[in-house]
Amino acid sequence: MKRNAVVLALATLLFAVGFLPAHSQSVGAQAEGKVTQEGSPLPNALVVFTNTQTGKIYKTKTEKNGEFRILGVPYGTYQVDVLDEKGGKLFSDKTTLGTDNTTSSNILDIHASKEPMTENKFGLPEPAAPKLTKEQLAKIQADNKKIAGLNSLISDAQNARQAQDWPKAENALKQLIAAAPDSSRWDFYMALGEAQTKSNKLADAVQTYDKGVQIAQSLISGSSPADPKIPSLNPAAAKQGAGRMLTAQGNDYLKLQKPDEAIASLKKAAEIDPSSALFSYNLCGVEFSAQKFDDARTACNKYLQLEPSGSHAEEVKTFMAQMPAK
């Protein structure tokens, strides 16, 4: 009976540590991007975000490489304008900011006009005699539309997760992944796996985590390039994410009464990040509960090496004391 209690307690722990927070502690988004003009970075341009509901303005200037970044912009719909040093408007469009640090993608790729924009007969800004070809303009419009669509799906998914509407979150995340099938965003798959787990679609969740881990490992190995603009797309974040997904997958396998598969997932987590005491502790407990004592002894010793006075040290020592002698 005591051993069963350990399994249940560990399963609860695994579930608790398996995911990143469902919502950010920040009150706003990080709006960032790059402004180019005829394919070259545009430095010292004024980028202005105007909230379409409140009228509040947030602005900054581009750096030498054309990049800009504004922190703490409240979620919502914004009119985005780019002005030259004389105040001439080079770009004007709308975008929606509304994500968290788990699925953040408030990154704009802005192509500014060469000359200041004029207003048409409807009083709306339009480029004055653009020098880009029709094909180039069509591509720019298509790219901007795709980015806006992705941000909208991210916002829908995040809102559904905050409302704990897991079927809606799953649907939005599936659409998001389908719209960007070549994306390296492993965190999209982690969020989808969470939604499926919450909906008790455990078999679907373990498959989703498999895909997310594969993508994360491509970043860890360097076969997929890192992106400094997106925090999740660097090897360190990918390593942590892969470990969390494997831990969550192990927990789902335990619920499916597949201890061998659970152990395999937790072993992978410990191999990806050997410095994680928590991953070693999870593996130690599940192997002990499955009466795989030789393997459990190795994992438990590894935990005690990493955290000899850690919060689970006494529990691990109890496991060790209950194991039969070799």
Secondary structure as GFF3:
##gff-version 3
##sequence-region A 1 326
A	DSSP	alpha_helix	2	17	.	.	.	ID=ss1
A	DSSP	beta_strand	29	37	.	.	.	ID=ss2
A	DSSP	beta_strand	40	41	.	.	.	ID=ss3
A	DSSP	beta_strand	46	51	.	.	.	ID=ss4
A	DSSP	beta_strand	57	61	.	.	.	ID=ss5
A	DSSP	beta_strand	67	73	.	.	.	ID=ss6
A	DSSP	beta_strand	76	83	.	.	.	ID=ss7
A	DSSP	beta_strand	89	97	.	.	.	ID=ss8
A	DSSP	beta_strand	107	112	.	.	.	ID=ss9
A	DSSP	beta_strand	118	119	.	.	.	ID=ss10
A	DSSP	beta_strand	125	126	.	.	.	ID=ss11
A	DSSP	alpha_helix	134	162	.	.	.	ID=ss12
A	DSSP	alpha_helix	166	179	.	.	.	ID=ss13
A	DSSP	alpha_helix	186	198	.	.	.	ID=ss14
A	DSSP	alpha_helix	202	221	.	.	.	ID=ss15
A	DSSP	alpha_helix	235	255	.	.	.	ID=ss16
A	DSSP	alpha_helix	259	272	.	.	.	ID=ss17
A	DSSP	alpha_helix	277	289	.	.	.	ID=ss18
A	DSSP	alpha_helix	293	306	.	.	.	ID=ss19
A	DSSP	alpha_helix	313	322	.	.	.	ID=ss20
###
